[in-house]
Amino acid sequence: MRAVFIAGAHTDVGKTWAASALLKAARARGLTVAALKPVVTGYLPSVATDTSDPGRLLAALGRDLTAEALEAMSPLRFEAALSPPMAARLEGVTLTLADLLAVCRPVLAAQTADLLLVEGAGGVMSPLAEDATGLDLQLALGLPTVLVGGSYLGGVSHTLSALEVLRARGLAVLGVVVSQSADPGAPDFPQTVAAIARFAGDVPVLAAPRDDESWASALL
């Protein structure tokens, strides 16, 4: 089994989109796949959930969105579109690193798929629990990482800073995926990718246009 953590350089850079592309590329190669996004915020049960992060991941797995599949994919779901500990607190829940590990570790131990993707929330240094950042969960799980960055203004700095933190803490980075911003005022996409690649050392940097998922096969 190969398990990989999907981390973000910042909030809303397209982690779920990148994870879904990797899952579909793996299935196209005949590999068995699984995915886990242990905590989700901004999740409203009253609206259509097939466009939510868990819904998109389940679709990439070729699975229907059912209550059972949703619970297995993302058991920690909170309605407020805030950081996980803040959103949990509004619902009277104290979210801790132990809670996240209690979700992730049994899945990792029992998984038999060729590829399992574990997706975080927010950026590498975003609070993920009352006592942990996204980095703390990655360190506790010890999984190699695919880092997803963006081409927005400031994206180069955010991506390179997150990459430096991951490498400084001894986490293997399989690649950096730079997703193309839909903002018409965003910096030039090819130049952004080139700038990140220039300072990424030996870590592969892949350009990921939002309308093209062909990049995903290069990481498998």
C-alpha positions in Angstrom: 0.0 0.0 0.0 1.1 3.5 -0.7 -0.4 6.3 1.5 0.1 9.9 0.7 -0.9 13.1 2.6 -2.3 15.9 0.5 -1.3 19.2 2.1 -2.0 22.8 1.1 0.3 25.8 1.0 -2.7 27.9 1.9 -6.5 27.7 2.3 -8.6 27.1 -0.9 -5.7 26.3 -3.2 -7.5 23.2 -4.7 -6.4 20.3 -2.5 -9.5 18.3 -3.1 -9.4 19.0 -6.8 -5.8 17.8 -6.9 -6.6 14.7 -4.8 -9.5 13.8 -7.0 -7.3 14.1 -10.1 -4.8 11.8 -8.6 -7.4 9.3 -7.6 -8.9 9.2 -11.1 -5.4 8.9 -12.7 -4.7 5.9 -10.4 -8.0 4.2 -11.3 -7.2 4.7 -15.0 -4.0 2.7 -14.4 -5.9 -0.1 -12.8 -4.9 0.7 -9.2 -7.3 0.3 -6.3 -7.7 3.6 -4.4 -9.1 5.0 -1.2 -9.3 8.5 0.3 -9.8 10.0 3.7 -10.5 13.7 4.6 -10.9 13.3 8.4 -12.2 16.8 9.2 -14.3 19.1 7.0 -15.6 22.6 7.8 -18.2 24.7 6.0 -20.3 21.5 5.6 -24.0 22.1 5.4 -26.1 18.9 5.4 -29.1 20.9 4.2 -27.6 21.6 0.8 -26.5 19.3 -2.1 -23.4 17.5 -0.9 -22.2 16.0 -4.2 -20.2 19.2 -4.7 -18.7 19.2 -1.2 -15.1 18.0 -0.6 -16.2 14.6 0.5 -18.7 14.3 -2.3 -16.0 15.2 -4.9 -13.6 12.6 -3.4 -16.2 9.9 -3.4 -17.0 10.7 -7.1 -13.3 10.4 -7.9 -13.4 7.0 -6.2 -16.3 5.9 -8.3 -18.5 5.7 -5.3 -22.0 7.0 -4.6 -22.5 9.6 -1.9 -24.3 7.7 0.9 -24.5 8.4 4.6 -22.2 5.4 5.3 -19.6 6.5 2.7 -19.7 10.1 4.0 -19.2 8.9 7.6 -16.2 6.8 6.6 -14.7 9.5 4.4 -15.1 12.5 6.7 -16.5 11.7 10.2 -15.6 15.0 11.7 -17.9 17.5 9.9 -18.7 21.0 11.1 -20.9 23.7 9.6 -19.0 26.9 10.1 -16.5 27.8 7.4 -13.7 28.4 9.9 -10.6 26.6 11.0 -11.5 23.1 12.4 -11.0 23.9 16.1 -13.0 27.2 15.8 -15.8 25.5 13.8 -15.9 22.6 16.3 -16.0 25.0 19.3 -19.1 26.6 17.9 -20.8 23.2 18.1 -19.6 22.5 21.6 -16.8 20.1 20.5 -13.2 20.3 21.6 -11.3 19.0 18.7 -7.8 17.5 19.5 -5.0 15.8 17.7 -6.0 12.6 19.4 -9.4 12.8 17.8 -7.9 13.2 14.3 -5.5 10.3 14.9 -8.3 8.1 16.2 -9.9 8.6 12.7 -6.7 8.2 10.6 -4.7 5.5 12.3 -7.3 2.7 12.0 -7.9 3.5 8.4 -4.2 3.4 7.6 -3.8 0.1 9.5 -6.7 -1.6 7.8 -6.2 -0.2 4.3 -5.4 -2.6 1.5 -5.7 -0.2 -1.5 -2.8 0.4 -3.8 -3.1 4.2 -3.1 -4.7 5.9 -0.1 -4.9 9.7 -0.1 -5.3 11.5 3.2 -6.3 15.2 2.7 -5.8 17.9 5.3 -7.7 21.1 5.8 -6.3 24.6 5.2 -2.6 25.2 5.0 0.3 23.3 6.4 0.5 25.6 9.4 -3.2 26.2 9.8 -4.7 25.1 13.1 -6.3 21.7 12.6 -7.2 21.1 16.3 -6.9 22.9 19.6 -3.5 21.4 20.1 -2.2 20.9 16.6 -1.6 22.3 13.1 -1.8 20.5 9.9 1.9 19.9 10.2 1.5 18.2 13.5 -1.0 15.7 12.0 1.4 15.0 9.1 4.3 14.4 11.5 2.2 12.1 13.6 1.2 10.0 10.6 4.6 10.2 8.9 3.3 10.0 5.4 5.0 11.4 2.3 3.4 14.6 1.1 2.1 16.1 -2.1 2.0 19.9 -1.6 -0.7 21.9 -3.4 0.1 25.5 -4.1 -1.6 28.2 -6.1 -0.9 30.9 -8.7 -2.5 33.8 -6.8 -0.6 36.9 -5.7 1.6 35.6 -2.8 1.3 32.0 -3.9 5.0 31.7 -4.6 5.9 32.8 -1.1 3.2 30.6 0.5 4.2 27.5 -1.5 8.0 27.8 -0.9 7.5 28.6 2.8 5.3 25.5 3.2 7.8 23.4 1.3 10.6 24.6 3.5 8.7 23.8 6.7 7.9 20.2 5.4 11.5 19.6 4.5 12.9 21.1 7.7 10.8 18.7 9.7 12.0 15.7 7.7 8.8 14.9 5.8 9.3 13.5 2.3 7.7 15.7 -0.4 6.8 13.7 -3.5 5.9 16.8 -5.5 4.5 20.3 -5.6 1.3 20.8 -7.6 0.7 24.4 -8.6 -3.0 24.9 -9.4 -4.0 27.6 -11.7 -6.0 30.5 -10.2 -9.4 31.3 -11.8 -8.9 35.0 -10.8 -8.3 37.0 -14.0 -6.0 39.3 -12.0 -3.7 36.5 -10.9 -0.1 36.5 -11.8 1.0 34.8 -15.1 0.6 31.0 -14.5 3.7 29.7 -16.3 5.9 32.3 -14.6 4.5 31.4 -11.2 5.2 27.7 -11.8 8.7 28.5 -13.0 9.4 30.7 -10.0 8.4 27.9 -7.6 10.4 25.3 -9.5 13.5 27.6 -9.4 13.7 27.4 -5.7 12.2 23.9 -5.0 15.5 22.1 -5.3 15.0 18.4 -6.4 11.3 18.3 -5.6 9.2 18.0 -8.8 6.9 20.9 -9.5 3.9 20.3 -11.7 1.7 22.9 -13.5 -1.9 22.0 -13.0 -4.3 24.0 -15.2 -7.8 23.9 -13.7 -9.2 22.4 -16.9 -6.6 19.8 -17.4 -5.9 16.9 -15.1 -3.2 15.2 -17.2 -0.5 16.3 -14.8 -1.7 13.8 -12.2 -0.2 10.7 -13.9 3.3 12.1 -13.5 3.1 11.7 -9.7 2.0 8.0 -9.8 
